[in-house]
Amino acid sequence: MLARLFARVRVPAAVALWAVLAYAAQAASIPDFTFIQASDVHVGAGEAAKTSPEVISGIAELGEIDLAAYGIKSPKPDFVIVTGDLTEFGGGSGWWEQYLGYWKNCPIPVYHQLGNHDNTWHATVKHLRDIGQRPWFSFDHKGCHFVGLMTATIQDPRPSIGEEQINWLRRDLANVSPETPVFVSFHHPIGGTEFAGRYDYDRLLDVLRERNTVLLLAGHSHGFVSRPFEDFDQITGGSTGYPKAGLTFVSVVGGVIRVAYRNHGEPVPNVKIIEKPIPPKSVYPKTEIVWPKPRATLGSVLGIAAYTTAESDIDRVTCTVDDSLNGELHLTGSRGRWIAAGALEIGGLTPGAHYLRVEFHGADKAYKRSTQFFYEPPEKPTAWRVYLGASTKCTPSVANGVVYVGANDGRLWAVKAETGRVLWTADTGAEIVAQPLVVNGRIIAANGLGLVRAYSLQGKKLWEFAAGDAVYSSPVLADGKIAFGCNNGKLYVLDPASGKQLAVNEDAAYTIESKPFAVGNKVYYGAWDQYVRCVNASDGSLVWKQLGEGSRIEKAARYFSPADAGPVVAAGRVFIADRDYMLTIIDAETGERIDARKGVAATGLSQDGRFVYLRKTDGNLEKIDAAGGVIWSAPCKMGYIPAAPTEKDGVVYVASGLGLVSAVSAEDGKILWQYQASPQLFVMSSVVSDGKRAYVTSFDGMLTAIRCNAQAEHPDS
């Protein structure tokens, strides 16, 4: 086969001989083996209820695999990788246990990875940890290295690749030799349009290009196809459920990877997906951006220096900032060391975070590298930045001159608001999505293990409460008590001094994710069981419940629950948005539905409690009175992220999904200033302010403080 491969390519005889010998050596070093990729099981979906357990149960009967598609035999499978969407609505209501039941008789190891269906309505990360697995992992097998990543965002349907995973992957691959074949699996195919943008997966590909990455395995599409992206071979692994149920078999025999799909009911895998020899090492040349350094702060001119060690001819080098500002760099050098240099005028960019990609172009190949930088104009709107080292959805809290925030690596941070100096950090053990609550000299923080802890102002743990499932619902103060929801559907009420449980409401049939809203002794919240509820904080008793507007669509009721955006109460009315982006308006006293309107992703309350701010899906920020009358509308490019607008001292703050922070006059809707808080990565937190600075987190691992008065001090900017 190798002779046929090289017969098609015109290369010098010596080079061809070297390549043949290198491939032969690689083939000899990798023992033959087989593994299975299963994907998109969808426990809880009617369509998959019959086929998925049948397909999975058949694995126990497998022996040597007849790869009929290629006319070879492959060894009995050694393990299974399941690339996401294990469930339809996450791990609650017994669906996780049902899913594990499908695998109870599987005689080989199974590595479970999470997809968007597993993490949106009831994030399954805790359940995965409970069986001793991690949301991302690696292992070695027969001379190869396997990496599993989680592209499913916690409690959100959009894919992302967290900063904490990128950092972990760098450390993991640092111990892997350049010759070792690396297989990488995840749920969302790289190159998909659901990611925040190219930089989200460019960061990952930059790391993978440094090693001998031989195959990417994805799920999500339910298709079983070769889906190459740029210089990577990528496949999608079909579905055990529908529309064409089956399994993907990955074979390594004689140093050649062969992938085939077996449709359910057929005796052998006979659908070809990909066939390729394992290369002896990465064929991608070392490609680096020398300047700017990662996260460098620059003025109005972006100087660029980069190189590649490509042995082929390079004829030009291009660069792009945020995939919108393009330029060409000066090229020098020769084969083995090509150097690019140049500059871009970036004074027209929005102040803040941006990303740069440099591409060396040859006749039929392009070599790429990306980095991020910060643009700081003369008015210096940035007060400070702190690199948290992990992505985060957590909205910061500010109290007594200190900013408190959590991240996806489980660390809780205390940062001096004026200077950005880190006062202390505490490792809670799992991701912090909920906004910390500061009350009576205590910081209350909850995490994905379901642990709610109180810390002193110096970072000492004072008490701990175990809620039983992940807590992503931000705690609020209700008549002097702490109230928060849990992924087990319970709303807890605790004593802030001791952490003792005072009351609990168990009326919700599924996850409580969003931040509740308290008025006196009444707590209002939505859940992923279609309903909005009002309960008494004193004893947890139910006052009323009302169906969310989006959940009136019978076929998709749970999908469109009023659950990811928290409610607000103004003038005796509850305003709450749902996943169908419908706003439901409810009488706060009786629970009677008053009205509804379309195109709302989240709501926020004015500082005086009289008005409501709507995060509209058309990108606008809208201010309405309690009767629903529109006062003004401002174009803030916000989109569908369910993060609430906030107001401080007559200014409303909001961030778009890609990090464009807008400060808007509460009086007339005039945009006072804008700032780019992320390099086109997701921002899913609210922006909060103490009147001097606005604080926001982003998926590049940054906590950023923006000076509220920077524009006012420099009116000519």
C-alpha positions in Angstrom: 0.0 0.0 0.0 2.8 2.4 0.9 4.4 1.8 -2.5 1.1 2.8 -4.2 0.9 5.8 -2.0 4.3 7.1 -3.0 3.9 6.2 -6.6 1.3 9.0 -6.9 3.7 11.6 -5.6 6.8 13.0 -7.5 9.6 13.0 -4.9 13.3 12.3 -5.1 14.1 8.7 -4.6 16.1 9.2 -1.5 13.3 11.2 0.1 10.8 8.6 -0.9 13.0 5.8 0.6 13.4 7.7 3.8 9.6 8.2 4.1 8.9 4.5 3.4 11.4 3.6 6.1 9.9 6.1 8.5 6.4 4.9 8.0 7.6 1.3 8.3 9.3 2.1 11.6 6.2 3.8 12.9 4.1 0.8 11.8 6.4 -1.6 13.6 6.2 0.4 16.8 2.4 0.6 17.1 0.7 -2.8 17.9 -2.5 -3.6 16.2 -5.7 -2.6 18.1 -9.3 -1.5 17.6 -11.5 0.8 19.6 -15.2 1.9 19.2 -16.6 5.4 18.9 -20.2 5.5 20.0 -22.0 8.8 19.9 -25.3 10.7 20.5 -27.1 8.1 22.6 -29.8 10.5 23.6 -31.3 8.7 26.6 -34.7 10.4 27.3 -35.5 10.9 23.6 -38.3 8.7 22.3 -36.5 8.1 19.0 -33.5 6.6 20.7 -35.2 4.6 23.4 -35.1 1.3 21.5 -32.1 1.5 19.2 -29.5 2.9 21.6 -29.7 0.1 24.2 -29.8 -2.5 21.4 -26.7 -1.1 19.6 -24.7 -0.8 22.9 -25.6 -4.2 24.2 -24.2 -5.8 21.1 -20.7 -4.6 22.0 -20.5 -7.4 24.6 -20.7 -10.0 21.8 -17.9 -8.6 19.7 -14.8 -10.6 18.9 -12.3 -10.0 16.0 -13.7 -7.3 13.7 -14.3 -8.0 10.1 -13.6 -4.6 8.5 -15.4 -5.6 5.3 -15.1 -2.1 4.0 -11.3 -2.6 3.7 -11.1 -6.3 3.4 -9.1 -6.8 6.6 -9.5 -8.3 10.1 -8.9 -6.1 13.1 -8.5 -7.2 16.8 -11.3 -7.3 19.2 -12.1 -3.7 20.5 -10.1 -2.6 23.6 -12.3 0.3 24.7 -15.2 2.6 23.8 -15.2 6.4 23.6 -18.7 8.0 23.7 -18.5 11.4 22.1 -21.4 13.2 23.8 -25.1 13.7 23.9 -25.4 10.7 26.2 -28.8 12.0 27.3 -31.5 14.2 25.9 -32.0 16.6 28.8 -29.0 16.1 31.0 -28.5 13.7 33.9 -31.6 14.4 36.0 -34.8 12.4 36.4 -32.9 9.1 36.4 -31.6 9.6 32.8 -28.0 9.3 33.9 -28.6 6.1 35.7 -30.5 4.8 32.7 -27.6 5.7 30.4 -25.1 3.9 32.7 -27.5 0.9 32.6 -27.0 0.6 28.9 -23.3 -0.1 29.6 -23.5 -2.3 32.6 -22.6 -5.5 30.6 -20.0 -3.9 28.4 -16.8 -5.9 29.0 -14.3 -3.2 28.0 -13.6 0.3 29.4 -15.9 3.1 28.4 -14.9 6.8 28.4 -17.9 9.1 28.6 -17.8 12.6 27.1 -20.4 15.3 27.4 -22.3 17.0 24.7 -24.6 20.0 24.6 -27.7 17.9 25.5 -25.9 16.6 28.5 -24.9 20.1 29.8 -27.7 22.4 28.9 -30.8 21.6 31.0 -29.0 19.7 33.8 -25.2 19.7 33.5 -23.9 16.1 33.9 -20.4 17.1 35.0 -21.0 16.1 38.6 -22.5 12.7 37.6 -19.4 12.0 35.5 -17.2 12.9 38.5 -19.3 10.6 40.7 -18.2 7.6 38.7 -14.6 8.5 38.8 -14.2 10.2 35.4 -13.3 13.7 34.5 -14.9 16.0 31.9 -11.5 16.1 30.1 -8.9 13.4 30.3 -6.0 11.5 28.6 -4.6 8.0 28.6 -2.0 6.0 26.7 -2.7 2.9 24.8 -0.4 0.7 22.7 2.0 3.5 21.8 -0.7 6.1 21.2 -2.0 9.0 23.3 -5.7 9.7 23.7 -7.2 13.0 24.7 -10.8 13.7 25.5 -12.1 17.3 25.7 -15.4 18.8 26.7 -16.7 21.2 24.1 -20.1 21.4 25.9 -20.5 24.6 27.9 -21.8 24.2 31.4 -25.6 25.0 31.5 -25.6 26.4 27.9 -26.2 24.9 24.5 -23.3 26.8 22.8 -20.0 25.0 22.4 -16.8 26.4 23.8 -13.2 25.3 24.6 -12.4 26.5 28.0 -9.2 28.3 28.9 -8.6 25.8 31.7 -8.7 22.9 29.1 -6.2 24.7 26.8 -3.9 25.1 29.8 -4.4 21.5 30.9 -3.8 20.2 27.3 -0.5 22.1 27.0 0.7 20.5 30.2 -0.6 17.1 29.2 1.0 17.1 25.7 4.3 18.4 27.1 4.9 14.9 28.3 4.1 13.3 24.9 6.9 12.8 22.4 6.7 14.4 18.9 6.5 10.9 17.4 3.6 9.5 19.5 0.3 9.4 17.6 -2.4 11.5 19.3 -6.1 10.9 19.0 -8.4 13.7 20.2 -12.1 13.3 20.8 -14.9 15.7 21.7 -18.5 16.4 20.9 -18.7 19.4 18.5 -16.9 19.2 15.2 -14.1 21.7 14.8 -15.1 24.4 12.2 -18.7 24.4 13.2 -20.6 27.7 13.2 -21.9 27.3 16.8 -18.6 28.2 18.4 -18.1 31.9 19.4 -15.7 32.2 16.4 -12.5 30.9 14.9 -10.3 31.9 17.8 -12.2 29.5 20.0 -10.9 26.5 18.2 -7.8 28.1 16.7 -6.4 28.1 20.2 -6.9 24.4 20.4 -5.5 23.6 16.9 -2.4 25.7 17.7 -1.7 23.2 20.6 -2.5 20.1 18.6 -0.3 21.1 15.7 2.7 20.8 18.0 2.2 17.0 18.3 1.6 14.1 16.0 -2.2 14.5 16.0 -3.5 11.8 13.7 -7.3 11.9 14.1 -10.0 14.1 15.6 -13.2 12.3 16.6 -16.4 14.3 17.0 -20.1 13.7 17.5 -23.1 16.0 17.4 -24.1 15.7 13.7 -25.4 12.1 13.9 -23.5 11.6 10.6 -20.7 9.1 10.0 -18.4 10.9 7.6 -14.9 12.2 7.1 -15.0 15.9 7.9 -11.4 17.2 7.5 -10.7 20.7 8.8 -7.6 22.5 7.5 -4.6 20.2 8.1 -6.5 17.8 10.5 -8.3 14.6 9.6 -11.6 14.7 11.5 -14.5 12.2 11.6 -18.0 12.3 13.1 -19.2 9.1 14.7 -22.8 8.7 13.8 -25.4 7.9 16.5 -26.5 4.9 18.5 -30.0 6.4 18.4 -31.1 7.9 15.0 -31.5 8.4 12.1 -29.1 5.6 11.1 -28.1 3.9 14.3 -24.8 2.2 14.6 -21.2 2.3 15.8 -17.9 3.6 14.4 -14.9 1.2 14.5 -11.4 2.7 14.5 -8.7 0.2 13.5 -5.0 0.4 13.7 -3.4 -2.5 11.8 0.1 -2.4 10.4 0.5 1.3 11.3 -2.6 2.3 9.2 -5.7 3.9 10.6 -8.9 2.6 9.1 -12.4 3.8 10.2 -15.6 2.2 9.2 -19.3 2.4 10.4 -21.5 -0.5 11.1 -25.2 0.3 10.7 -27.4 -1.4 13.3 -28.6 -4.8 12.1 -25.7 -5.3 9.7 -23.1 -8.0 10.5 -19.9 -6.0 9.8 -18.7 -2.4 9.5 -18.9 -1.8 5.7 -19.2 2.0 5.4 -15.7 3.5 4.7 -15.0 6.7 6.5 -11.2 7.2 6.4 -8.0 5.3 5.7 -4.5 6.7 6.3 -1.0 5.6 7.4 0.1 6.9 10.8 2.8 9.5 10.1 6.2 9.1 12.0 5.8 12.6 13.5 3.9 15.8 13.0 4.2 17.1 9.4 3.3 20.5 10.5 6.3 22.9 10.8 7.0 24.9 13.9 5.0 28.2 13.3 5.2 30.9 15.9 4.2 34.5 16.5 7.2 36.2 18.1 5.4 39.5 18.5 3.0 40.4 20.0 3.5 38.2 23.0 0.3 36.6 24.3 -1.9 39.1 26.1 0.5 42.0 25.3 -1.0 45.5 25.7 -0.4 47.7 22.6 -1.1 51.2 21.3 -2.5 52.2 17.9 0.1 50.3 15.9 0.2 46.5 16.0 3.7 45.4 15.1 3.9 41.7 14.0 6.8 39.3 13.7 6.4 35.6 13.0 8.2 32.6 11.4 7.7 29.1 10.2 10.1 26.3 9.6 8.3 25.0 6.5 10.5 23.1 4.1 8.2 24.0 1.2 8.1 27.3 -0.7 6.1 30.2 0.9 5.0 33.0 -1.4 3.1 35.3 0.9 2.0 36.0 4.5 -1.3 37.4 5.6 -2.7 38.5 8.9 -6.1 39.2 10.3 -7.4 40.8 13.5 -10.8 39.5 14.7 -11.3 38.1 11.1 -12.2 41.6 10.1 -9.1 43.8 9.8 -6.7 42.2 7.2 -3.2 42.9 6.1 -0.1 41.4 4.4 3.3 41.0 5.9 6.8 41.3 4.4 8.3 37.9 3.7 12.0 37.0 3.9 14.0 33.8 4.4 14.0 30.5 2.6 13.0 26.9 3.1 13.4 25.9 6.7 13.1 29.4 8.1 10.6 31.8 6.7 10.2 35.1 8.5 7.3 37.6 8.3 7.2 41.1 9.7 5.0 44.2 9.4 2.4 46.4 11.1 -1.3 47.2 11.2 -2.9 50.4 12.2 -5.4 49.4 14.9 -6.5 52.8 16.2 -10.0 52.2 14.9 -10.5 49.1 17.0 -12.7 49.1 20.0 -10.5 49.3 23.1 -9.9 46.0 24.8 -9.2 42.4 23.8 -8.6 41.2 20.2 -7.0 38.2 18.5 -4.5 38.0 15.7 -4.0 35.2 13.2 -0.9 34.9 10.9 -0.9 32.6 7.9 2.1 31.6 5.7 0.8 30.6 2.3 2.4 28.1 0.0 1.2 26.7 -3.3 -1.1 24.2 -1.7 -0.6 24.7 2.1 -1.0 27.4 4.7 0.6 27.4 8.1 -1.2 29.3 10.8 -0.8 30.6 14.3 -3.0 32.8 16.6 -2.6 34.9 19.7 -4.5 37.5 21.6 -3.6 41.1 22.5 -5.1 44.2 24.1 -5.5 47.5 22.4 -5.2 50.5 24.9 -6.0 53.9 23.4 -4.6 57.2 25.0 -7.6 57.6 27.3 -6.7 54.3 28.9 -10.1 52.9 29.7 -8.7 49.7 31.3 -8.3 50.0 35.0 -6.6 46.6 35.3 -6.9 42.9 34.3 -6.4 39.7 36.2 -5.8 36.4 34.4 -7.8 33.8 36.2 -6.3 30.9 34.1 -9.7 29.5 33.5 -12.8 30.4 31.5 -15.8 31.6 33.6 -19.5 32.4 33.3 -19.5 33.8 36.8 -20.7 37.3 37.4 -18.4 39.2 39.8 -19.7 40.7 43.0 -18.3 43.9 44.5 -18.4 44.8 48.2 -16.3 47.0 50.4 -13.7 47.6 47.7 -13.2 44.0 46.8 -14.3 42.0 43.7 -15.2 38.4 44.3 -15.4 36.0 41.4 -15.2 32.3 40.6 -13.9 30.3 37.6 -14.3 27.0 35.9 -11.2 25.5 37.6 -13.0 25.9 40.9 -11.0 28.8 42.3 -12.7 31.7 44.1 -10.8 35.0 43.8 -10.8 38.1 46.0 -9.3 41.1 44.1 -8.8 44.6 45.3 -11.2 46.7 43.2 -9.0 49.8 43.0 -5.8 48.2 41.9 -6.5 44.6 40.8 -4.2 43.2 43.4 -5.1 39.6 44.2 -5.9 39.4 47.9 -6.5 35.6 48.1 -7.8 32.6 46.3 -9.6 29.5 47.5 -9.8 26.2 45.7 -13.4 24.9 46.0 -12.9 21.7 44.0 -15.2 22.3 41.0 -16.4 25.0 38.6 -18.0 28.1 40.1 -20.8 29.4 37.8 -23.0 31.1 40.4 -22.3 34.7 41.4 -20.9 34.9 44.9 -23.1 36.6 47.6 -21.5 38.9 50.2 -23.5 39.2 53.4 -22.5 40.1 56.9 -18.8 39.8 56.3 -19.2 36.4 54.6 -18.7 35.4 51.0 -21.1 32.7 50.0 -19.9 30.6 47.0 -21.4 27.5 45.4 -19.8 25.0 43.0 -20.4 22.1 40.6 -20.0 19.5 43.4 -23.1 21.0 45.1 -21.0 22.5 47.9 -22.1 25.9 49.2 -19.4 27.5 51.4 -19.0 30.6 53.5 -15.6 32.3 53.6 -14.4 35.0 55.8 -13.1 38.3 54.3 -9.7 36.8 54.6 -10.6 33.6 52.6 -11.0 31.2 55.6 -13.7 28.6 55.2 -16.4 29.1 57.9 -19.0 26.6 57.0 -20.1 24.2 54.2 -23.5 22.9 53.0 -23.9 19.9 50.7 -26.9 20.4 48.4 -26.8 17.0 46.8 -26.2 18.1 43.2 -24.4 20.9 41.4 -25.4 24.4 42.4 -25.2 26.9 39.5 -28.0 29.1 40.8 -26.6 32.3 42.4 -27.6 32.7 46.0 -29.7 35.8 47.0 -30.7 37.4 50.3 -34.3 36.8 51.2 -35.5 38.4 54.4 -32.0 37.9 56.0 -31.7 34.3 54.8 -29.8 32.8 51.8 -31.9 31.3 49.0 -30.6 29.4 46.0 -31.6 26.7 43.6 -30.0 23.4 42.8 -29.7 21.0 39.9 -31.8 18.5 41.9 -34.8 20.8 41.6 -34.7 22.0 45.2 -34.7 25.6 46.4 -32.8 25.8 49.6 -33.0 28.5 52.3 -30.0 28.7 54.7 -28.9 30.6 57.8 -26.0 32.8 56.5 -24.3 32.7 59.9 -24.1 28.9 60.3 -25.1 27.4 56.9 -27.9 25.5 58.7 -30.8 24.6 56.4 -33.9 26.6 57.4 -36.3 25.6 54.7 -36.5 23.8 51.3 -39.0 23.8 48.4 -39.1 20.6 46.4 -41.9 21.5 44.0 -39.7 21.9 40.9 -39.5 18.7 38.8 -36.1 19.6 37.3 -33.0 21.8 37.5 -33.1 25.3 39.0 -30.2 27.0 37.3 -30.9 30.7 37.3 -30.5 33.3 40.0 -33.7 33.7 42.0 -35.3 37.1 42.9 -36.4 38.0 46.4 -38.9 40.5 47.6 -39.2 40.4 51.3 -40.0 36.9 52.3 -41.1 35.8 48.8 -38.6 34.1 46.4 -39.3 33.9 42.7 -37.6 31.5 40.4 -37.9 29.5 37.1 -37.0 25.9 36.5 -36.3 23.5 33.7 -39.7 21.9 34.3 -41.6 24.7 32.4 -42.7 26.7 35.4 -42.1 29.9 37.3 -42.7 29.7 41.0 -43.1 31.9 44.1 -42.3 30.4 47.5 -42.1 31.5 51.1 -38.5 31.8 52.4 -39.7 31.2 55.9 -40.9 27.6 55.4 -40.4 26.8 51.7 -44.1 26.5 51.0 -45.3 27.1 47.5 -47.4 30.3 46.9 -48.1 29.9 43.2 -46.7 28.5 40.0 -47.2 29.6 36.4 -46.4 28.1 33.1 -43.7 29.9 31.1 -44.8 31.3 27.8 -42.3 29.3 25.7 -43.4 26.1 27.4 -46.9 26.5 26.0 -45.5 24.9 22.9 -46.4 21.3 23.7 -43.8 19.4 21.7 -40.9 21.4 23.0 -42.1 22.4 26.5 -39.1 21.4 28.5 -36.6 22.8 25.9 -38.2 26.3 26.2 -38.6 26.5 30.0 -38.2 29.9 31.8 -35.0 28.6 33.4 -31.7 30.1 32.2 -32.5 33.8 32.7 -33.5 34.8 36.2 -36.7 36.8 37.0 -37.0 40.4 38.2 -40.0 42.0 40.0 -41.1 45.6 39.4 -44.3 47.3 40.6 -45.9 43.9 41.7 -45.1 42.2 38.4 -42.7 39.3 37.6 -40.7 39.6 34.3 -38.9 36.5 33.2 -37.5 35.3 29.8 -37.3 31.7 28.6 -35.3 29.6 26.1 -37.9 30.4 23.4 -36.9 34.0 24.0 -40.4 34.9 25.2 -41.0 37.3 28.0 -43.7 36.3 30.5 -45.2 38.9 32.7 -46.9 37.6 35.8 -48.8 39.1 38.8 -46.3 38.8 41.6 -49.1 38.3 44.2 -51.4 35.9 42.5 -49.3 34.2 39.8 -51.8 35.2 37.1 -50.3 35.6 33.6 -50.7 39.2 32.5 -48.9 39.4 29.2 -46.1 38.1 27.0 -43.8 39.4 24.2 -41.3 37.9 21.8 -37.5 38.3 21.4 -36.2 38.7 25.0 -33.2 36.7 26.2 -32.9 38.2 29.8 -34.2 40.9 32.1 -32.6 43.3 34.5 -34.0 45.7 37.1 -33.3 49.4 37.3 -31.5 50.6 40.4 -34.7 52.3 41.8 -36.7 49.1 41.1 -39.3 50.9 38.9 -38.1 49.9 35.4 -37.1 46.7 33.6 -34.3 46.4 31.1 -34.7 43.8 28.3 -31.9 42.1 26.6 -33.4 41.7 23.1 -32.5 39.0 20.6 -32.3 41.7 17.9 -29.2 43.0 19.8 -30.9 46.0 21.4 -31.1 47.0 25.0 -34.6 48.1 25.8 -36.0 50.0 28.9 -39.7 49.5 29.7 -41.9 50.6 32.5 -43.8 48.1 34.7 -46.8 48.3 32.3 -44.6 47.2 29.4 -44.3 50.6 27.7 -41.0 51.1 25.9 -39.0 54.2 27.1 -36.0 53.8 24.9 -34.0 51.2 22.8 -30.2 51.2 22.3 -28.2 49.1 19.7 -25.8 47.1 21.8 -25.3 43.9 19.6 -26.2 41.6 22.5 -27.9 38.6 21.0 -29.1 35.5 22.8 -26.9 35.1 25.9 -29.2 35.0 29.0 -27.2 37.5 31.1 -29.0 40.3 32.9 -28.4 44.0 32.3 -27.4 45.9 35.4 -27.6 49.5 36.5 -25.4 51.6 38.7 -25.5 55.4 39.3 -27.6 56.1 36.2 -25.6 53.9 33.8 -26.8 50.5 32.4 -24.1 47.9 31.6 -24.4 44.9 29.3 -22.0 42.7 27.3 -22.7 41.0 24.0 -22.1 37.3 23.6 -18.7 38.1 22.0 -17.7 40.5 24.7 -18.7 44.0 23.5 -19.4 45.9 26.8 -21.8 48.8 26.4 -22.4 51.5 29.0 -25.8 53.2 28.3 -27.4 56.2 29.9 -30.4 55.0 32.0 -32.2 58.3 31.3 -32.2 58.4 27.5 -30.5 55.2 26.1 -27.4 57.0 24.8 -24.4 54.7 24.5 -21.7 56.4 26.6 -18.8 54.1 25.8 -18.0 50.6 24.5 -15.2 48.2 25.3 -14.2 44.8 24.0 -13.8 42.5 26.9 -12.9 39.3 25.1 -11.0 38.4 21.9 -14.2 37.2 20.2 -14.7 34.5 22.8 -17.9 34.1 24.8 -18.9 36.5 27.6 -21.8 34.9 29.5 -21.7 36.9 32.7 -23.4 40.1 33.6 -21.3 43.3 33.9 -21.4 44.8 37.4 -20.2 48.2 38.6 -19.4 50.0 41.8 -19.7 53.4 40.0 -16.0 53.8 39.5 -15.2 50.7 37.5 -17.2 48.1 35.6 -16.2 44.4 36.0 -16.7 41.5 33.6 -15.4 38.0 33.1 -14.8 36.2 29.8 -13.9 32.8 28.3 -10.2 33.7 27.8 -9.8 33.6 31.6 -9.8 37.3 32.2 -11.4 39.4 34.9 -11.4 43.0 33.5 -12.0 46.3 35.3 -13.1 49.1 33.0 -12.9 52.7 34.2 -16.4 54.2 34.1 -15.2 57.8 33.6 -12.4 57.2 31.0 -14.4 58.5 28.1 -15.7 61.5 30.0 -12.2 62.6 30.9 -11.2 62.4 27.2 -14.1 63.9 25.2 -12.0 64.0 22.0 -11.4 60.3 22.0 
